[in-house]
Amino acid sequence: MPKIVDHDARRRLIADALMKVAADQGLEAVSLRHVAAAAGVSVGMVQHYFHTKDEMMAFALAAVMDRTETRIRTAVAGLGENPPPRLLLRTMIAALLPLSGTARDDGRVALAFLAYAAVRPEAGAGLRPGTGQLVEFVAGLLPDPHGVASAGALLALMEGLGVYLLGGQMTPDQALTALDAQLDLLFLP
């Protein structure tokens, strides 16, 4: 009887290994050989599921995005029905920031992917529509006549805070204080 293989589970195993290598050593260390070793599988198996490094990277980033979305949904669900826009934004952005644990690991992978996409724009092309949707969503929550520009600035602040958190230049408390200060400016009465 032929062996039944769970292909999705194998792809996730390989993607998790890729994320571990990227989070621990950076994207420059990501190779078929390193990912295979981290996953405990053969290089051939990695090649079977991902033909190129870009395919592995895209799959790993999608996994990071799925986990991040779950973190956001969980945090927002704790706010109850119709939370005030400022609280909703703070909760969402705090869930996106690499404040601890898995969020830090995901943040390292996302930052490494963005650096990779900076020199290989085609690798990051899939991110652009989601970024535009996020800017529009945030703009709709702001009481600012320049909503789109302010939303972009707020998200840029979030990215900068994430980099500072990952680099150790800020503590989680400092990052959240900076976020609150910006939200206070945007939500002045």
N, C-alpha and C positions, 0 to 999 in steps of 0.2 A: 504494500500500500504506500503511495507517495506521501512524503512528508508535507504537512500543511504549514505554510509559512505566512505569518502576519507581516505583510510588506509595510504597512503603516507603522507598526511597532519597530521594525528595523530602521526605517527612515528616521523615526524619532530618536532611536538609540544613537544613530550616527549624528543627527543634528545636535543632540545633547552633548555628545563627545566634542563636536566642533565648537559648541558654545563654551565648554570647559576649557579647551585649548585656547580659544580666543580670549576668554576672561582671565585666564592665568598667565598667558604668554603673549597675547596680542595677535592680531590677524596675520602678521608676517610669519608666525609660527604655524599657521594653518596650512597643512598639506595633506594629501591623501594618506601618506604614511603616518603622520602624527595623529590624524583623526582616527584612522584604523586602530592604532595602538591604544588610544584613549577609550575607544569603544570595545576593545577586545575582540575585534573581527579582522578579517583579512583585507588587504588593500583592494583585492578583486571584488569583495563584497561592497566596499564603499563605491568603487567605480561602477558597479552594477546599478546602484541606486542614484548616483550623482555622477554624471559624465564630466563635469567641469567644476572647478573651484567656485565659479560664479553661481552654479546651481546649488551647491552646498551652502554658500553664503546666503542666497535668497531664501532657502528653506529655513535656515537657522534664524534669520531675521524675522521671518513669518512666525516662527515659534515664540520668539521674544515678544513680538507684537501681540500674539494671542495671550501670553501670560500677563502682559501689561494691561491689556483690555480687561482681563478677568480681575486684576487688582483694582482697576478703576471702577468696574461695575460693583464689586464687593464694597468698596469704600463709599460709593454714591448710594448704594442701597441702604446703608446705615443711616442716611440722612432723612429718610422718610419721604413722604409725598411733597412735591413742590418746594424744595429747599430754596432759600434766598440765593440769588445769582452769585453773590460774593462767596458765600459758603460753598456752593457747588464748585466754583472755579478753584478755590483753595484746596478743596478735597481732591479734585481731579489732578491738579498740578502736584500736590503732595504725593499722590499715588504714582505719578510719573517719575518723580525724582528718585535718584538712587540713594535713598536714605539708609538702607540696611539690607542685609541678607540677599535674597534672590533678586531684589530690585537693583542692588549694586552689581551683581553678576550680569544681569540683563543690560544695565547701563554701560558696562564695559564693552559688551558685545555690540550694542547699538553705536557707541562712540567709535569703536574700531571699524564698524561697517561704514559709518559716515565718512571716516577718513579714507577708507578704501574707495568709496563712491566719489570722493573728491577728485581722485585721479583716474577713475573709471566711471564717468557720468552715466553710462548705460546701465551700470550695476544698480544705481540709485533711482533710475527712472520710475520704478514702481512706487516710490515713496511720495512723489509729487502730488498725486491726486488726494491722498489721505491728508497731507499737510494742508492743502487748500481747504479741505472740508473742516479740518480742525480750526483753522483760522476763522472761517465763516461762523462756526458754532460758537467759538469764544467771543467773536465780535457781537453776536446776537445777545450775549449775556451782559455786555458792558453798557453802562449808561452814558456812553461817550459818543458825540456826533462823528468822531473819527474812528469808529469802532474797528474797522479792518486794520488800520495802521496801529492802533493801540493793542489790538489782539496780537498782531505780529510781533510787536515790541515785548508784550508779556510772554509770549512763547519763546522769544529769543532770550529773555531773562531766564526763563526756566532752563533752556539749554545751557546757558552760561553757568547757572547754579549747579546743574548736573556735572559739568566739567570740573568746577571747583570742588564739588563733593568727591568725585572720583580721584582727583589729584591731591586731595587732603588739604587744600587751601581753606576750606570751610568745614565747619561741623554741621551736622543736621540742624541743630538749633539755630545757628547763624543763617543757614540757607532759608529756613522757614521764617525767620525774622525779616530777612530781606524780601521774601515773597509777600509777607503781610504788609510791609511798608509800601510796596508797589500797589498792592490791592487797595490799600487805604487811599492812596493818591487817585486811583481810578474810580473809586466809589465814594469820593467826597460828596457830602450833601449839597 
